[in-house]
Amino acid sequence: MARGSREVLTLQLGHFAGFVGAHWWNQQDAALCRPTDAKEPPGELCPDVLYRTGRTLHGQETYTPRLILMDLKGSLSSLKQEGGLYRDKQLDAAIAWQGKLTTHKEEIYPKNPYLQDLLSAEGVLNSDGIWRVKSIPNGKGPPPFTTTTTPKPVIPTEGSIRVWSDFLRVHLHPRSICMIQKYNHDGEAGRLEAFGQGESILKEHKYLEELEDRLHFYVEECDYLQGFQILCDLHNGFSGVGAKAAELLQDEYSGRGIITWGLLPGPYRLGEPQKNIYRLLNTAFGLVHLSAHSSLVCPLSLGGSLGLQPEPPVNFPHLQYDAALPFHCGAILATALDTVTVPYRLCSSPVSMVHLADMLNFAGKKVVTAGATIPFPLVPSQSLPDTLMQLGEATPWTPLSACGDPSGTCCFAQSVVLRGLDRACHTSQLTPGTPLPSPLHACTTGEEVLAQYLQQQQPRVRSSSHLLLTPCKVVPPYPYLFSSSLSQQGLVLDGPPTGAAVESIPVLGALCSSSSLNRTLGDLAKDLAKLDLRRWASFMDAGVEQDDLEETLQELRSLAQCYQSGDSLMD
């Protein structure tokens, strides 16, 4: 790999993980397709960390995500399991049977108009039946589109999105998608609902062997594998799949980083008791087992609570989103994920996954919280010190781990990333001799401004911070969630709206080891202890024993105790 990239293999497990993952890969793809007049300098983020080069049977060079994806039967819609870059499997041997043959065909799903438009923009089907994609020079991401006229893209509407594959604009390798045929995505029967069901999937030889084969395929071609990131549904049976996958990775690839993102959709409704109880059980079992086998675990949700008491979804001042739509929630969480994962994707002086986890987890604190300011509220006429000073002493980011209001909580360690601000606004632009409004205005670099701000906010906290010029791309199929008060670059306008669509945004993101987890995990344990499991025997029938529940409850309480506010690095 060029520049000695430290490769990461992504595991994407579950349907909501598919929504987050599809937005995540679309944003990576948008970053690869840099316009020729790009203002941000190339080379801050290394795409080879997440992508791999390959070659089709026709010799066409490809650049695809280093990804293993697991979902249920019926979740792919019109997307082929083997992807679209490589030739379909052909029957090489003649059929020996001379008797009567019966053909059974599954229902063919119509292709989303957005994806039809994507195919016309990214390549052409030749008369010889071979799909010709854009060339990839030197094994890097695709170049800007070179034809004289680029078709105007069809923007997908919320109503046209049934599943995550309806808006995925990235071509996948044939070894990426692994379908679990024994459970259904649609309908009320045959659902993957319980943690025990998920665990049992990777106890079956068929699925275990399939996962191991794909792992070996991707891992063996890496020069230096730094680790694995797992995007995993936490609210359904995929929490069990994720737990067994993390256990497998820990056993097979000791010493590599394993960072797990436990994903939950938006707030739930009180009128669905079984779904809510299962959500609670799956989340509790998932967090305990994932933290046992991962370097770091971070729940991600726009909901306000992990427990049985529903809380309203979080609010972003410059976004209008529907918390009931996975298409919207997935986009926001992917933007946060694209920012907080920056440290181990840097070209220059990257922080490895293992080192990031070591910095954030100590004394058993393997669970962390995430937060983000989307977009970071910079006015063009202001500087970074001006904006940070206006934020005051309040927590500068919106919490994204369903842990409630972070005010009054203690932070033990944090990793913070601010991206997408032009270098000219990193430091104060005051005329020499003007009295400085704050110590931040005396800083000579943006990095110094951010580090000093974090030190002022949390004086006794171990902090790591990164400042990047590269913004977050939010071009279609990213949903249009932005208020009219934002510019094309996502800055807060101090004048009338321009009418230009937002294409990129600055984002502030953070991972924190926080005392808020003491309350959150403790409340989760209390909710779990109150359950009368005789009413939910079906969850136990899925392979979980009463002893497993008692052990999970005790582990959850022990995990919560790790985050008591008196336990800090400085004590």
C-alpha positions, 0 to 999 in steps of 0.5 A, a space after each residue: 500500500 502506498 505511503 505505508 497505510 495502516 489498513 482497517 477492515 470494516 464489518 457492517 452488521 444489520 439493517 440500520 448499520 446498513 443505513 449508517 454504512 451506506 451514508 458513510 461510504 457515500 461520504 468517502 466516495 464524495 471525498 475521493 471525487 475531488 473537484 479540480 478547484 478543491 480548496 482543501 489540500 489533498 492528503 490529510 486523510 488516507 483513503 487506502 486505510 478503508 479502501 482496497 485496489 483490485 482488478 476485474 476479470 476483464 483487467 479493469 482496475 477497481 477501488 472498493 471498500 474493505 468491507 464485510 457486510 451482513 444483512 437479512 434476506 430481502 434487504 438488498 432490493 435491486 442490489 446484487 449480492 456479488 456487486 456490480 463491478 465483476 462479471 456475474 457467475 456463469 455456468 461452466 458445465 452442461 447440465 447432466 440431468 435430462 429430465 424435466 426442469 422447473 425454474 423458480 425466480 424470486 421477485 425482481 425489485 425495481 431499481 431506485 431511479 437514483 441508482 439508475 442515474 448513478 450507473 449512467 454517470 459512472 460508466 457504460 455498458 458496451 456492446 460486448 456486454 462488459 461494464 466499463 467503469 472509470 479508470 483509477 490511476 495509480 491505484 487511487 480513488 476515481 478521478 473527476 468525471 472527464 466527459 464534457 457533460 456530466 448528467 445532473 444527478 437524480 436526488 433520492 426522495 425519502 419516499 423512494 428509500 426502502 432499504 439502505 441499498 436504494 441509495 448506496 452509490 459505491 460499488 462493492 467487492 463480490 466478497 463484501 455482502 454475506 446474506 443471512 438467509 434463515 431470517 427475513 428483513 420484511 414481515 412479522 415472521 422469521 425475524 432476527 429479534 433476540 441476542 441469542 438468535 444472533 449469537 447462534 448464527 455464528 455458531 453455525 458452521 456455514 455462516 462462521 466459515 463464510 465470515 472466516 473466509 472473507 476475513 482471511 481474504 481481506 486480511 491476507 492482502 493487507 501490509 499492516 492491518 491496524 484493526 477492525 471497526 464494527 458497525 453493528 445494530 445494538 437493538 436487535 439480534 445483530 447485537 449477538 452477531 456483533 458480539 460473536 464477531 468481536 470474540 472471533 476477531 479478538 481470538 484470531 487477530 490478537 493485538 489488533 484494534 477492535 472499535 465497535 459502534 453500537 447503532 440504534 435508530 431514533 426514539 421508540 414508541 411506548 405502544 410496542 412493548 415487546 419491541 421495547 423490551 427486546 431493545 432493552 435486552 439486546 442493548 444490555 447484552 450487546 454492550 456487555 459482550 461487545 465491551 468484553 471483546 472490543 478495544 472500545 465500544 461506543 453507542 450511537 443514537 439520536 435518541 435520548 435514552 438507552 432504557 425503557 423511558 423514551 426521551 425526545 431525539 437530540 436537536 441540532 440548531 441548523 438541521 431539520 430531520 425526521 427521527 423516525 426515518 433511518 435515512 435521516 438518522 443514518 446520515 447524521 450518525 455517519 457524519 459524526 462517525 466520519 469525523 471521530 474516526 479521523 485520528 486513525 485515518 490520517 496520512 500524517 502522524 496517524 493515531 492507531 486504533 489501539 493507541 486511540 483506545 488506550 488513550 480513552 479506556 483505562 480502569 475498565 472504561 471500555 465504553 465511550 460516548 460520542 458527540 458532534 456539532 453538525 455543522 460547526 457554527 462559524 460565521 464567515 466574518 468570525 474567527 475560530 476563537 470568536 466562535 469558541 468563546 461564544 459557545 461559553 462553558 456549555 458542552 460544545 457538542 450534541 450528545 449522540 450516545 443516548 446518555 441524556 444531558 451531559 451537563 454536570 458530568 465529568 469527562 475522564 479522557 477525550 479525543 476531539 476533531 474539528 474539520 472543514 474550517 479555512 486556515 484564514 479563520 483558525 486564529 484571531 484577525 484582530 488589528 495589532 494593539 486591539 485588546 484581546 477578548 480571550 486567551 484564545 485570541 492570543 494563540 498563533 495556530 488553530 491547533 493551539 486554539 483548539 487545544 487551549 479551549 479544551 484545556 479551559 473546558 476540562 482542565 484535568 482531562 487527558 485530551 487529544 485534538 486534531 484540526 483538519 481543513 478537509 470538510 465533510 461532504 454532504 452531496 446527494 444522496 445525503 438528505 437535505 436537512 440544512 436550514 436556509 441560513 447556511 452557505 454552500 460550505 456550511 457556514 452560518 450566513 450573516 446575511 440573506 440566504 443565497 439559495 445555494 445547496 449545502 455541499 460540505 460542512 465543518 464538523 466538530 466531533 468528540 469521543 469521551 470517557 464520561 461519568 454520564 455512563 455511570 448513570 446511563 449504564 446504571 439505569 439500564 441495569 435497573 430497567 433490566 432487573 425490573 423485568 419479569 422474564 416469564 413474560 418474555 420467555 421467547 427471548 430466553 428461548 432464543 438461546 439465553 439462559 437465566 444464568 446469562 441474564 444474571 451475569 449480564 446484569 452484574 457485568 452491567 453494574 460493574 461497568 457502570 461503577 467504572 464511571 463514578 465521577 470521583 474516579 479520574 486520571 488525576 486522583 
